[in-house]
Amino acid sequence: MSKEEKQKRKDKDDAEVVDEKFRMSHLWVFDIDKKEESRLTEGPFTVSDPQWSPDSRRGAYVSRPTPKVDDGWKSDIWVLDLEAKTPRRLFENPGSDRSPRWSPDGKIIAFASQPHTGTTTWYNKLYLAPAEGGAEPRVLLKDFDRDFGEPTWSPDGKTIFWSTGDGTSIGLFSVDVGTAAGSGSGAVRKIETPRGLSFQWELSHDGQTWVWVGSSSDWPSEIYAADLSLKKPVRLSDANPWLREEKVSLTRAGTIRWKNSGGQEIEGVVTRPVGYEPGKKYPLILNPHGGPSGADMESFRSTNQFFAGNGFMILQPNFRGSSNYGQEFLNANRENWGFVDYDDCMTGVDFCIAKGWADPERMVCYGWSYGGYMSFWIVTQTDRFKAVSPGAGLPDLYSMYSTTDIPGYMSWFFGMPWDNAEKYGKHSPIRYVKNVKSPVLIMHGAEDERVPPTQAVEFYQALRDLGKDVTFVRYPREGHGLREPRHQIDRLRRWLDFFAKHIGLTPVSEKEEEKKKETEKDKEKEKE
């Protein structure tokens, strides 16, 4: 910020014209020996993900028009000669280009790309472009029906590895670059990885050892290493020894499958209560994920462990529109929000009841972001749930379009609202607010730009005017997710108190908290 800008802010002479001025990021290089810095890029664009070429004479980077989230899908990859400071666009494409990575010999740049702008609902493919330019990139993985992420080259330049979501786990894949020359498909191989969430994969310089961060459903993330087979991973870190020392009881999650109303198989993740007993029915939490193009996996979730420790079973359905099941499945909820995903969730609930796991008289629901939308939708469509808590949800899609920082994402699903007002209304929970019968606990960050807090206000005010049972909790300084520890703890306790109250459950964790308080009081009395 310049001196002039600081002074204007101090004087409160800081009127702002929207979308006229942005704080751009640009590339600089610092000579450690000379202790000198020089600027490499300049112009009306912002830069990220710089990558040195193997000979350090060139750099590749990603640029986009502005730092606005919606402009992230208009990104391009550039190559810069560091001596001449002459940038050159690597590839023309209306959609996003990202994650440029140099081949070991510096002749090829591998990157992820897809031609659709404004949305994350299309899988990226692997592109290989000559670093010197002069030829169109080769497109690999045309028949690979999962997403492509960040490329990792083998030291000999013959293979590219990447990790991506695959059902309820993360898969590690490789493609033989040489065999991809003909069909464009390449010889794709799936490498068996540990179940759960495995990410930040790094290959050693000699190409013989993998290092990654991984978590199973019953233990938080740790750093692991293994040879190329991944058969015998070795844990390198011990980030949470206190869990063992204090003998904290944790539970495992598992993948289940059921048929929706159309006979299509749907997957989901079920976390059973700590001390689960077969044959016993438990209170069920339905927790739809965000996105909607996200997916739940068999990974460690502290919130799930918290609820499982208090006697709940948690169902997390990967409904139509989820990201790890192929392009057709990913696009299946276009113009179908609240319909196909609702069916997938409800048939999942019915499956848990039919299996004898869930007590149909003690079911609750909560979700965040698109899960918040689903929670708003569910509470307007059924009274099966004794309590529902939408978090950072969007009940009014028409007003959401003009106030979110990703309007392009909304228009991909429903078109422009002024041309499709009926469609936007049909899929907006606010239209059906009069149907609400269950108690509602709404939560929202006061500074949320993704889903503005006015979305929560609209539904809250409607329920107040209708005389419904509703509580609205707004978290100061928070954006789309809660970051401050006290707010995170407050949210957990509110959820637990709210759900427990309406299903007649006595929270275990709160009893332990009371015991601690009583112990502290006793200690204070002894000191006196």
N, C-alpha and C positions, 0 to 999 in steps of 0.2 A: 504494500500500500504506500502510495507517494505521500510526501509531507502535506501536499495540498489536500489530498483525500482525508488524511488524519485530522487536519484542521477543520475541514468541513463537517466531519463527524462530531468533533468536539463542540463545534458551534451549532450543531443540530441543523446545519444547512445541507442536508443530505438527501434531497428528493431524488428518487430513482426512476428512470424510464425503463420499464420492463423489457427485457430481451435486447437492450441496446448495448450494454457493456458487460463483458464477461472477464473473469480472471483466468487467463489461459496458462497452461503449463508448456514450457519449451525446453529443448535440449541444450545443455551446456557441457563443456568438458573442462576438467581441472587438471593441470600439469603439476603432479606432486613434487617433482624436482624443482621446477621454476616457481612453484606456488602461484601460478597464473591461471586465470579462468578465461574462457572465450565462449561466446554464444554460437550455437550451430543452427538453430532454426528460428524463424521469425515470421509472423503473419497472422491472419485471422483464422486460426485453428488452434487446437490443443493437442498435445502429444503425450503418449504413454508407451509403456513396454519397450524401451530401447534394448537392442541386442547387438553386441559387437560381432563382427565377422571374425573368423579364426585368425586372420592376419592383422586384425585390429585397424585396418585401413578404412573400413566402411562400417556403417551401422544401419540396422533396419529398425523401423519404429512404426507405431500405429498412430494415425491422426484422425480427428473427427472435427466437424465444424465448430462445435461449442462443447462446454462441459455438461450441457443439459443431458439428462438421462435418455430422453427420446432421440437424441442425436447419436447415441452410442451405436445404433444400428446403421449409421451412415459412415462407418469407419473405413479407412483405407490403409494400406501398407506402403511405406516409402523406403527407399534405399538412399543413403547419403554417403557421398565420398567425403571423408573427414578433412582431407587436405584442401580440396577444391571447394568444399562446402556447397556442392551442387546436389540437391535432392531430385529424385526421380520416382514417380509413382510406379509401383510394381505391377499393378493390375487394376483395371477399370471394372467396377461392380456396384450396382445400386444398393446391395445389402451390406452386411458387416464382414470385414476381413480382420482377423486378429491372430495373435500368438505366432508371429514370425520366428522361425528358428533355422539357423544356418546349418547346412550339411557340414560334416567334418572337413571336407576339402574346400568349402566356401563357394562352391559352384551353384548350389541350389538352395532356395529358401522354401521351407515347408510352412504352410499356414492353414488355419481353419477359415472356411468361408461358406456363406449361403446367400442367395440372390434376393431374399425377401427383406424389405425394410420395415421397421416398426414393430417387430415381433420376435419372440424367442421360440415360437411354435414350429420352427422348421429345423431339422437336423443340419449341422455343419458337415461338410465333406472335407477331405484332405486334398489340398492343392500343392503342387510342386512347380515352382516357377524358376527359370534360369535367373540367377542373381544379376547377370549382365543385361537382362532384358532381351528383346528381339524375338521372342516366341511366346505363344499362348501357354499358360500353365496346363499341366496334366492334372486331371481330376480323378482322384482315387476314391474308393469306397462307395461307388455308385450303388452297389447292391447291399451295402452294410446298413441294416435298418435300426441303427442306434446313433446317438450323437457322436461327433468327433470333437475332442478338446484340444489340449496342448500337445504338439508333437515332441517326441524325444527320439533323437537319432542314436542308432548304435554306432560305436566308434569306427566301424568299417564303412558306414554310410549305406549299407545294404537294407537296413530294416528301420522302420519307424514304429515306436510304441506310443500308446495313449491309454488313458483310463476314462471310463464313462459309466454312467448308471445302467444297470442291466437287471430289471426286475426289482427285487428288494435288497440288492447288493450293488457293489461297485466292481466292474470287470476290468481287467487289464488285457489289452489286445495288441497285436502286432501285425504289420503288413510288410511283405517282401516287396521292396520298391522295384526290383528288377523284373519280377513277374507281372508287375502292374502295367508294363509298357503297352501291352496289347489291348486287352479288354477294358482297362481302366478300373477293374475290380481289384486285382491283386490277390495274392494268397493271404487271406486274413486268418489269424490264429488267435483263439481265446486261451489265455493263460489262467489257470485256476488260482484264484486268490482266496484269502481267508474270508469267511462270511462276515458281513457287516459293512462298515464304512472304512475304505482304504483310500487315501488321497495323498497329494504332494509326493508323487513318485519321483525318485531321482536314481539315475543309473550311474554307477561308478565310471571313472575315466577308462578303466580297462574293460568295461562292458560285462563284468562278471558278477556284480553285486547290486541288488536293489535295496534302497532305503525308502521307507515311507512312514506315514502316520496312519495308524489304524485303531479302530475301536470295535469291540464286540458289543452285543446288546447288554451285557452285564458287567462291562468294565470301560472306564473312560479312555480317551485317546492316549496312546503311547507311541514311541518311535520304534520301528522294527527294521531288521535287515535280514536278507536271505540271498541265496544264490539264484540263478536264473530260473530254476525249477519252482522256487517258492515253497518247496516241500517242508523245510524245517526252519521257519522264521525264528529269529532270536530277538527278544525284546531288549532294547538298548536303554530305555528310560524307566523310571518308576515315579511318575508324577503325583500319584495319590496314595502313598503308603498308609496314610491315616485311615483309609477305608478298611484295610486289613487290621491295623492296630486297634481300631475301635469296633471291629467285628460288625461292620455295617452289613445288614442283610440286603442283597441285591437279587434281582430276578432276571430271567432271560426272556427275550422276545422270539417269536417264530412267525413264519409265513403261512397264511391260510389261503384257500381258494374256494370260491363259490360261483354260482351262476346268477347273473342278473335276470331281469324279467324277459329279456330277449334270448336267453340261453347262452350268452357270452360269458366266458370265464373271466373273473375279476380276482386280483390278488390284493391282499392286505397284510398288515402286520398286527399281531396280537401280543400284548404284554400281559402276562398273567400276574395275579397278586403274589406278593411274597408269602410263602407258606401255602401255596395253592394245593387244594385237595380235590382230586377227581370226583365228580359226582355232585359237587357242591355248586350252587348258583351264586354268582357274585354280582354286585352292582357294576354296571357297564358305563364306561365313558366312550362316546363316539367323538373322535377327534379328526375331522377332515383337514388335509394339508393345505398349504398355501400354493400360490402360483397363478393360475391353476396348473401350469405346466411344471409342477414339482413332483416329488414322489417320496413316500416314506420307506425307510429301509431298516434292516435289522441292526441298528446302531445304538450306541448308548445315548439315552435321553434322560437327563436328570429329572425333568418334569414327570416323565413316565415312572421313573423309580420312586419319586415322591408319592404319586398317586397309588402305585402298586403297594408301597409300604403302608398305605392307609386302607388297603383292602379292596381297591378297585381293579377291574380288568379294563384294558384300554384297547379299542379297535381303531386302527388307522387305515382306511381303505385307499387303495390306489385306483381311484375312479377314472372313467373315461376323460381324457385330457391330461392324464399323468404322463411323465416324460420318458419312462424307461421301458416302453412296451411297443415301440415301432411308430413310424410316421402316421399311419392311419389312426391308431389309437390316440396319439397325441393331438390330432386335429379333430377328434370325434365330438368335442364339445363346442365347436364353433357354431354360434347362434343357438346353442343348446344349454347355456348355463342354467342351473337349477332344475333341469329335467333329467338328462341322462346321468349326471353325477349324483343327483338325489336318489335315483333308482339304484345305482350301484352301492350307495351308502346304506339304504334301507334294506336291500337284500342281504347285505353283509351283516347287518344287525339281526335280521331274521335267521341267518345261518348260525350265529352265535347262540341265539335262543334255542334253536332246534337241536343244537349239540349239547344243550344242558349246561352251558357255561355261564350264560347271562340271565339275570333275573329281570323279566320284562317289566316288573313293577318298580324297578330301581335303576332307571337309565337316565343319564344326563348327557349333555353335548357342549363342546366348546371348540373354537378354532380361531386362528389368527390370520389376518390378511384375506386371501381367498377362502381360507377356512372360516374366517369371520363372516364373509359373504354367505357361505354355506350354512353357518349357524343361524344367521338372519333368515335365510330361506327356509331352513328346517322348522324353525319355530313358527313360521307363518303357514306351514303346510301340514303339520301334525302336532298332536298333543301327547305323543308317546313318551316324550322326555319330561321328567319332573322339573328340570331346570336347564336353561340354555344360556351360554355366555359367549356372545360374539366379541372378538377383539380385533381392532383395526379393520373392521369390516366395511363393506360398501353396499348399502341397501338401495341407493338411488343411482342407477347407472347413467341416467341422463346428466345429472349434475356432476357425477364423478368424471365424465369425459372432459369437461371444461376446467376442472380444478386439480386434477392429478398431474404429476410430472411425466406420465406416460400416456398421453391421449392417443398416440399412434397404436399402442397396444390394444386399447379399447376399440378403436375403429376397425382393427383387423378382425375382431370377433363379430361386430355388429354393424359395421359401416358408420357413416357420419350420422350423429344423432338427429340433426335437423331433417335428414332424409329418411330416417328410420325410427321416428319417435315411438311408434307402437311397439316395435321390436324391443327397444330399450325399456319401455314400460312393462312389457310382458315378463321380462326376466328380472325385474327389480323387486326385491322383497317388500319395499315400502308400499307397493300397490296392494299388498295382501295383509297389511298390518292389523286390520280389524279382526283377522282370524286368530291372533295370538291368544293363547290360554295359559301357557307355562310362564313361570317367573323368569325374568330376563336380567342378566348382569352384563352391562356394556362397558368395555374398557377401550381406551384410546390414548395415544400419545398426543400431547397438545401441539407439537411442532411437526406432525406427520405431513410430509409432502406427497408421499405415494398415495395414501388414502387420507385426504384431509379430514380433520376432526369434525367438520360440518356434516359429514356423512353420519357419524354417531349422533350428533345433535338432532338431525332430522328424525331418526327412528325413535330416539328418546322422547322428543317432544310429542310425537304422535302417540306413543304409548301413555304418556302422562295425560294427554287430552282425552284418551279413551278410558282412563281410569285403570290401567293395567298395572301389574306388579313389576316395577322396573327400577333398577339402580344404575347410575352412570358414574363411572370413575375415570377422571381425566388426569393423566400424568404429565406434570410440567416438565419442560425441557426435552421431552422424549420425542423421537421421530417414529418411524414405522415399526421399530422394535424397541424394547425396553433395554437400556444399557446400565442404568444406575442400580447398584446392588439392592438398595433399600426398596426401590420400586419393584424389582424382580421378586423380592421376598414378599412384599405386600400383595402382589398379584397372586402368588401361590397360595397365600393364606386366605385371600378373598375367594378364590376358586374353591378351595377345600371347605371353607365355612359355608359357602353358598350351596355347594352340592350336598354336603353332609346334612345340612338343615332340611333339605327338601326330600331326602330319601331315608332320613332317620338313622344316619350313621354316626358313630362316635369316632372322631379323628384320633388316630394313634399318635401321630407326630405332635399334635397339640397337647396331648396328655403328657408326653415326654417333656415338652416345653414347660408345662406347669410344674412338673417334678423338679426341673432344673431351677426354676424360680423359687420354689419352696426350699430347696437345698441351699441356694444363695442366701435366702432370708435367715435360715437356721445358722449359717456361718456368721452372718452379721450379728446375730443375737449373741453367739458365743464370744465374739470379739468384745461386745459391750459388757 
